Amino acid sequence: MKKILQFISKIQIGDLFTIIIFIVLTTYLSSILWNFPQGEYLKIDMGKQEIGSFSLNQNVTKVIEGPVGKTEVIIDSGKVRISKSPCTKKYCIHQGWINQINQSIVCVPNQIYISIIGNQTDYDSLNY
Amino acid sequence: MTRSIIKIINQDHKVAKLTAIAIALSLIEFFFPSPIPGVKPGIANIIILFTIIKFDFVTAVWVSIIRVFIVSIIVGTFLGPTFFLSLAGSIFSLLFLFIFKGINGKYFSVISLSVIAAFAHIIGQLLIVRFWIIPHDGIFYLLPIFMISALFFGLVNGIVTRSLLNLNINK
């Protein structure tokens, strides 16, 4: 403990300055770079047909009739998940909430594809 | 036919000794698994910083560049992407150290230099990655992770270098 205190007292003022500058730079750049755009609309597709786009700023439950059965999609002010699905593996339910642009949930047996879209389009690394 | 005579001067011995230590440190680091891919402590930089302060900048350039070549040959990444990443990182580090080495003195110590060198290293590597290996802006999402690790390991390396310099090794 004494050694640590001794060490801290020996740190020069310029070093402190450098460390603070780099901490500020790191936090600033992190806040810019990790500012992921939030989505505006939820797009629901069933097979090849588009069911529609719904605003994310509401609390509703949509029930979609697919080839296997009924899939329940919950929109909860900005975030979306699938709550009920007739499929066997339930991957779509386990995926949980999505809220960012270009995130999507797919339920293959029921041919449901829901994705979040926004006013501005983000990079799509899968199709790019 | 005249024999070419290579005179081995004191400088060469110095470079050889320091490079040997730097290579050993790099290899130790290589065999330890890293928790995040691409994040490494860079303990060989301790030797580079030590050389800059204790001796001169030219010696440090020699040590740094020779280390990159030898380590890549030993590890087997010579002329591969990893080698160029390493080289770019080292060159950028040296460039920034050349600019900032004058600040070492009353107010700034080798800790500042170490942090600057660590950041220069990731800048160099990211530029190579961005323009050659993965030409996509997505890699800049990783920048904060690299910056935090550069800050942390730069500090640690700087502290180690300063204690090393305080030991007054005269060889």
Interface residues (C-beta under 8 A of the other chain):
Chain A: I11 Q12 I13 G14 D15 F17 T18 I19 F22 I23 L25 T26 L29 S30 L33 W34 Y123 S125 Y128
Chain B: I103 K106 Y107 F108 S109 I111 S112 V115 I116 F119 H136 D137 G138 F140 Y141 L143 P144 M147 I148 L151 G154 L155 G158
